[in-house]
Amino acid sequence: MAVADVFDAMTSPRVYKPALPMTEARDFIGDARGRHFDPDVTDAFMAVYDEFARIAHRHSDAEPPPP
């Protein structure tokens, strides 16, 4: 759950910070492998990152761009 929570926190806008690009969050998680995140969980996240990003985008709270 820590990987998903950090990914969501980094890629979601907050009143005190803008959202980071998903690739930047992915790279942060990868860089923290074995230090902040379990290596097996990090490897699993990296293996399915594209699908993870699609799901996160689909369930984003961000407003769609104006027409």
C-alpha positions as CSV (number, residue, x, y, z in Angstrom):
1,M,0.0,0.0,0.0
2,A,2.9,2.4,0.6
3,V,3.9,2.4,-3.1
4,A,0.3,3.2,-4.2
5,D,-0.1,5.8,-1.5
6,V,3.1,7.6,-2.3
7,F,2.3,7.5,-6.1
8,D,-1.1,9.0,-5.4
9,A,0.2,11.6,-3.1
10,M,2.9,12.7,-5.6
11,T,0.6,12.7,-8.6
12,S,-2.4,14.4,-7.1
13,P,-2.6,18.2,-6.8
14,R,-2.9,19.6,-3.3
15,V,-3.6,23.1,-2.1
16,Y,0.0,23.4,-1.1
17,K,1.6,21.8,-4.2
18,P,1.0,20.9,-7.8
19,A,0.8,17.3,-9.0
20,L,4.0,15.8,-10.3
21,P,4.1,14.0,-13.6
22,M,3.5,10.2,-13.2
23,T,6.9,9.4,-14.7
24,E,8.6,11.5,-12.0
25,A,6.7,9.7,-9.3
26,R,7.6,6.4,-10.9
27,D,11.3,7.3,-11.0
28,F,11.2,8.4,-7.3
29,I,9.7,5.1,-6.3
30,G,12.3,3.2,-8.4
31,D,15.1,5.2,-6.8
32,A,13.8,4.4,-3.3
33,R,13.8,0.6,-4.0
34,G,15.3,-1.2,-1.1
35,R,15.5,1.8,1.1
36,H,12.0,3.2,1.4
37,F,10.1,0.5,-0.5
38,D,10.3,-3.3,-0.5
39,P,12.3,-4.4,-3.5
40,D,9.8,-7.1,-4.5
41,V,6.8,-4.6,-4.3
42,T,8.8,-2.0,-6.2
43,D,9.7,-4.5,-9.0
44,A,6.0,-5.5,-9.2
45,F,5.0,-1.9,-9.5
46,M,7.5,-1.2,-12.2
47,A,6.4,-4.3,-14.1
48,V,2.8,-3.0,-14.3
49,Y,3.5,0.7,-14.3
50,D,1.8,1.4,-17.6
51,E,-1.5,-0.2,-16.4
52,F,-1.1,1.4,-13.0
53,A,-0.8,4.8,-14.7
54,R,-3.8,4.2,-16.9
55,I,-5.9,3.3,-13.9
56,A,-4.7,6.3,-11.9
57,H,-5.4,8.6,-14.9
58,R,-8.9,7.1,-15.3
59,H,-9.7,7.7,-11.6
60,S,-8.1,11.1,-11.4
61,D,-9.9,14.0,-9.6
62,A,-8.5,16.4,-12.2
63,E,-11.0,18.3,-14.2
64,P,-11.0,17.5,-17.9
65,P,-9.5,20.2,-20.1
66,P,-12.0,22.8,-21.5
67,P,-13.3,22.2,-25.0
